[in-house]
Amino acid sequence: MGTALADAIERARPRSDLGARSPFAGLHRRHARTVDVVAQSVAATAPAGVLLVHPAAAYARSGSFAFLDIAITITLVVGVALVIGMFARRIASTGSLYTFAARGLGPHAGLVTGAALGIGYLSVAVNTLASGSARIASLLGGDEAPPWLVIALVVGFGAVIAIVVARGLRMSTRILFVLEAIAVVTVLALSITALSLTRWDVALLVPRAADFSLDAIITGVAFALIGFVGFESGAALGPETRRPFAAVPRALMVSVGATSVVMLMGTAAQLSIVADRPGAASLSAVTGLSRLTDLIVAMSFLACALAMTNAATRLAFAMSREGLLPSAFGRVSRRGVPAAAGMILAAAVTAAPVAVLMCGGSRQDVRVVTSPASILGFVLAYALVCAAAPVFLGRIGELTTRGALLCVVPLGGLLCILGFYLAATVRDNLPGLLWATGILAAVVAAGAVRVARHPGVGERIGVHDWPTDADCLDGPDRS
């Protein structure tokens, strides 16, 4: 059998009817593995860091319904992942959701999706870079670390992110895999220890009727969603992945499943502590390992900043190749990496918190804008992709009742969450929401002007990778 296969390959001819160039020519295509996509997706969600920060705040928002909020969020995220998989099995593009939405709803919907997704990526990258650096500074300089130390660490870690992204995909994803694996294993060990201290009394997680509030639950789901945003970023690695139509959908579901298990177990541990011992609101308070937990949070957040910058770089690369962004974002280095885009975006991610800190602001001042920008960006992008999927499937003649339901259900959930979250943010953080929506509107308007002035740009929006002559072989000539 092996000899016959080798003989057939030897007698095959190169194809000559597919074209010599892909829209992503120059990119190092078809070299990454499924583990790279999983590492990118998991690191972007930062499960270890989120687990050590969010559950106590979630309990304060939703009371005994906080664990249910996590379960609802996981169900919603699985639905969104299934919808993204519908596209990922048919289209490979560094633009990921931006390209998917454009293929279903047209260039203008794609433009809104791309702007929302890009703002989401960069907002989370800014926030996690600042938070991770501040925690490292507190370990080095005490709780009242001097601002100059935080600024120096932000600049240093920002430079490392720029270098790693510019060096290549596999280097960045392997670093992400190692960092997040160490963080997750440590958090799971701390969670098991905490659960043993509460004697595995999961009854503490059962919702109490007295805590019920529809507004608090839906707002809690929106808050919990922060722990999952970025899981879709692995789809941006499609053109660089071997067998992308199989590897990317599988990797996304593995990432969501693994993150869900970690989130459920870690949240159960922390919420049982909070419910049983209100004065000890975290794993660090119970275990006495506050310095270790701070280090784990910092590692997880810095890995997240790298993953988000990586994803934003691929998105900018796609938009540049289509003519929406300057050509510098679409250039590749000799390694086949959009290094210039990575370094520009890493510099932007670094400059934002540095500017705030140098003006006498704090990390919380950064979060005033980045928090609403990230939720608004990701939820809007997810909703548009869910709306685009049935249109896309119908256009290619593959829409089924089951597929339509898989799209409509998460779309309804996302719109509900977005509405409640916007209402809550108007009440609690109107300036931050105005900044976030203003930035989104400005980016979309700039893109729309570009499309209006250059009709060819609109026609190119939504391009995706396709096989070239060099990728395929014909069978032997039978004429």
N, C-alpha and C positions, 0 to 999 in steps of 0.2 A: 504493500500500500504506500509506504513512504517513498519507494522508488518511483512508483507511478505518479505520485503527486509532484515529486521533484522534476520528473520528465515533462509533465504538463506545464509546469512553471517555466522550464527552460525553453519550451517551444512556443510560449505565449509571446504576443507582440504588445508593445506599449500602446495605450489608447491615444488617439489623436483627435477626438471629437469633443472633449470636455473643456478644453481651454488650458492655457499654460499657467494662468495665474488665478489665485483665489482673491476675493476682496481683502483678505487678511494676509496677503503675500508678505513674506519677510518674517512673520511670526513663527516661532519654533513650534510647529504643529505636530500633533500626534506623538508626543513623548511622555506626557504625564500619565499616571496610573490612577485607579479608583481611590487609593489611599490618599493621594494628593487632593482630590476633590473633597473627600471626607474631612481631611485636616483643615482645609480652607473653610468649609461650612461650619464645622464645630468650633473652631477658633473664633469665627466671626460672632457666634452667639455668646462666647465667654461664659460657659455654664458655671465654672468654678467661682469666678469672681461674682457673678450675679447671685449665686446661692448664698454667699457669705455677706451679701449686702441687702438683698431685696425682701426676704421672707418676713423679717420683723416689721418692715414698713408696710408690707401687704397685710399683715395681721392688724396693724393700726388702722388700715383703710376698710377692711372687710370683716374683721373679727374672725369668728369661727368658720366663715365661708371662704377664707383665704385659700385653703387647700382645694376647694371646689373650683375656685377661680383658675388655679393652675390646670386642673383637669379639663376645664372648658377651653382654656387657651391651647392646650395640646391638641384637642379635637379639631379646633379651628386651624391650627398650623398644619396638621396632617392633611386636612382638606385642601389647603393652599398648595402644599407640596405635591399632592396628586394632580392638581391643575397645572402646576409648572411642569410636572412630568409629561403631560400631554404635549407640550411644546418641545421639551428637551428630547423626546424620542423622535422628533421630526426635524428639529432645527438646532444647529450648533452655531453660537455667536458669542463673542466676548461682551456684547451688549446685554445679554441675558433678558431680563424682564422688559427692558426698553425695546429690544428687537421683537420679542414675543407680542407685546401690545401693539406695536406698529404693524405687524403682520396680520393682526386680527381687526384692529379698529382704525388703522390708517396712520399717516405720519404725524398728525397733530396730537392724537392720543398717545402715540409713541413718544413724542416730544415731552408731553406732560409727565409720562411715566419715567422717562430718562432723567428729567430734572428732579422729580421727587426722589427717585432712587439715589441719584448722585448726592443730593443734599442729605439724605438719610445716611449714606455711607460716611460722608465727610463729617457730619455732626457727631456720629458715634465715635469716629476716629479721634476727633478733637477731645471729646469728653473722656474717653478711656486713656488717651495719652496723658492728659492733665491729671486724671485721677491716679493712674498708675505711678506717675512721677511723684505726685504729692505723697503717696504712701511710702515709696522708697525714701523720700526725703525725711519723713517722720521716723523711719527706722534708723537713718543715719544721724539726724540732727535733733531728735526728740519731737515731742508733740508740737512744739512751737518752732518748727524748722524755719530758718530765715528764707524770705522770698527768693533771694539770689540763688539758693541751693535748688529750690524747685525749678526756677527758670533754667539753671544749668542742666538739670536732669532732663527737662522737657526738650531742650536743644540737643542734648546728647542722644537721647532715645529717638528723637525725630531723625537725626542723622543716621542712626543705625537702621531705622525703617527704610530710609531712602536708599541706602546701600544694598540692603537685602532685596528690596523690590527690584532694583536695577540689575542685580546679579542673576536673577532668573527665577522661574516659577518653582522648580523642584527644591531649590535651596530654601525659599521662603516657606513652602508648605511643610517641608521636613522639620524646620525650626518650629513652626506652629504646632506640629504634631507632638513633638517632644515636650514643649512648654505646657500645652494644654493637658497632655496625658499625665504629667507629673502633678499638675494642679488638681485635676479631677480625682485621681487616685487618693491624694491627700485629703480632699474634701469628703470623699466617700468614707474614708477611714474615720474622720472626725464625726461624720454623721452617724455611723454605726455606734461609735462611742457615746454620742449624745443620746441616741435611742435606747442604749442599754442603761443609761442613767435614769431615764424615765420609764424603765422596765417595759419598753416596747408597747406602751399604752396608747395605741392608735385611736382609742375612743376620744382622746383629746382633740382629734381632727374632725370629728363629726359635727356638721353645722348645727347651730342652735337657732331655733325660731326667733328668739329675741334679737339676733344679729341681722335678720333679713332686711335687705334694702336693695331694690333693683338698681338704683343709681350706683350704690357702693359696689355691687357685684360687677356691673358692666365696666365701671371705672377701674375696678380691680383687675379685670381681664385685660383691659388696655395697658395697665401697669405691668401685668405679668408678661404681656407680649414683648416687652423690652428684652426679656430673657431669651427670645427666640429670633428676633430680627437679625437678618444677615445669613440665616441658614441657606437661603437661595443663592448666595454668592458663588457657590461651587459651580453653578450653571455657566458663569462667565468663563470658566476654564474649558468649555466644550471644544473649541478648535484646537486646543493644546493637549487634549486628552485622547488616548487610544480608545477606539470604539466608543465615541462620545454618546451615541444614541442609546447605548446600553449602560455605559458606566455612569453617566451623569444622573439619570433618574434613580438608579440604584443607590448611588452615593448620597443623594439628597434624602432618600427615605431612611438610609442607615444613619445619617447625621441626625435627622429629626428623632428617630427612635432612640438613639443613644443619648441625645440631649434630654429627651423626655424622661427616660429612666433616671438619669442623674438628677434632674430637677425634681421629680416626684420624691425620690428618696431623701435628697438633701432638704427639700422644703418640709417634708414630714418631720424630719429631725428637728429643724429649727422651730417650726410651729408648735411641736409638742413641748419644746423647752419654753417658748413664750407663753403658751397656755398654762403650763404646769408651774412655771416660775416667772411671773411677770417682771421681776427685778433683774432677771438674767436673760436679756433679749437677744443673745447671739451664741454661736458655738464657742467663740473665743472667751466669752464670759464664763461659760460652764467648764470648758476644758482648761482654762488658764493659759492658753497658747496664743495670746493676742498678737505677738510678734510674728509667729508662724502664719497665722491667718492673714495678717496684713501683707506678708510676703506673697502668699498664694494669690490674694486678690490683685496685687500689683502685677504679678506674672501673667495672670489671666487677662487683665485689662490691656497690658502692653501687647500681648499676642493678638488681642482683638483689634487694637489700633493698626497693627501690621496687616491683619486679614482685611480690614475695611479699606485700607489704603490700596491693597492689592486689587480688591474688587473695583474700587473707583478708577484705578489705572486702566483696567480692561474696558470698563464702560467708556471712559474718555477716549480710548484707542478706537473703539467702534464708531463713536460720534465724530471723531476726527476723520476717519476714513470715508465717512459719508458727507463730509464738508460742513458739519455743524460747528465743530471746534477747530482752532488753528492747527495747521499741519504738524506742528511740533509734537502734539499728543499722539499722532499716528505714526511717528517714525520708530523704527526698531534699531537696536544695537546689533553688533556682530553676533551676539548670543541669541538673537531672535527675540529680544525682550523690548517692550515699550518703555525703555529706561528713562527717556526724557520726561514722559508723562508721569512716571512714578516719582521722579525727583521733584518735579514741579508740585505735584499734589502733596507729597510728604512735607515740602517746605511750607505749603499753605496750611496744612494741618498743624504744623509746629508753630507757625507765626501767630495763629489766632489766640491760643492761650498765653503765649509769651507777651503779646501786646496787652492783653487784659491784666496780666500780673504786673507788668512794668508800669502800668497806669494806676497801680494801687488796688486793683480788683482782686477777687478771690476765685477759687474754683467754682463756688456757687454762682458767681456772676456769669461764668461760662455756661453753666447748666441752665440758666434762665432761658437761653436761646436754644442750646443744643437739644434739650429734652423735648420741647414741642416740635422742633424741626425734625428730629429723628422719628417720632411717632407719626407725625403728619406725613412725612416722606414715605416711610415704609408701608403704612396702612393704605395710603392712596395708590401706591404702586401695586400692591397686592390686589386691591380691589379692581384696578384697571385690567390687570392680567386675567382675573377671574371673569370679567366682562368680555374680554377679547377671545377667550378660549372657545366658547360655543360658536362665535361668528367665524373664527378660523376653521374649526372643524367642519362647520356647515359648508364653507366655501370649497373645501377639498373633498366633500362628500363622505366624511367619516363621523358625523355627529350622530350620537345615539341618545336615547332617553336617559340612560345611566350617566353618560358623559355630561349631559345638560344639567342633571341634578347635582353632580359633583361640582359643577361650576357655580350654580345658583346658591346653594346652601352656604358655602364660605363667603360668597359675595354679600349675602344678606347679613351675615354675622359681622363682616368687616365694616359695612356701612353703619350698622347699629353702634359698633364700638367707636367709629370715627365721630358720629354725631354726639354721643355722650361725652367723649373725650374733649371735643371742641367746646361743648357747653361748660364742662368743668374747668377747662383751661381759661376760658373767658372770665370765669369767676375768680380763679386763683392766680393766673399768670398772664394777664392780657398783654403786657408789653412784650413778653417773650413770644407769644403767639403772633402778634403783629409783625415782629421782626422775621419770624419763620415764614409766614405767608407772604410777606413783602419780598423776601429773598427768592422764594419759589416763583412768585409772579414775575419778578424781574428776569429771572433765568428763562422762563417760558416765553416772555415777551421778546427777549433778545433772540431766542431761537426762531420764533415765528417771523420776526423781521428778516432774519437770514433766509428762511425758506421763501418768503414773499419776494425777496430781491433776487434770489437765485433758484429758479424753478427746478433745476437739475438736482439740487440738494434734497428737495421734498421727494423726488422720484427715487433717490438712493436710500432714504431712511428705511430701515428694516432689512438691509442686506445681511446675509448670513454666509457662513463658510460652506463651500461645496467642494467635491472631489475635483482634482485636476488630472491632466494626463499622466503626471508622474505618480499619482496615487493608485492607478488602476492598470490592469493588464487585460488585454483581449485574449480570447482563446486562440488556439492554432488556426491558421487559415485553412478552411475546408473547401475553398472554391476549386 
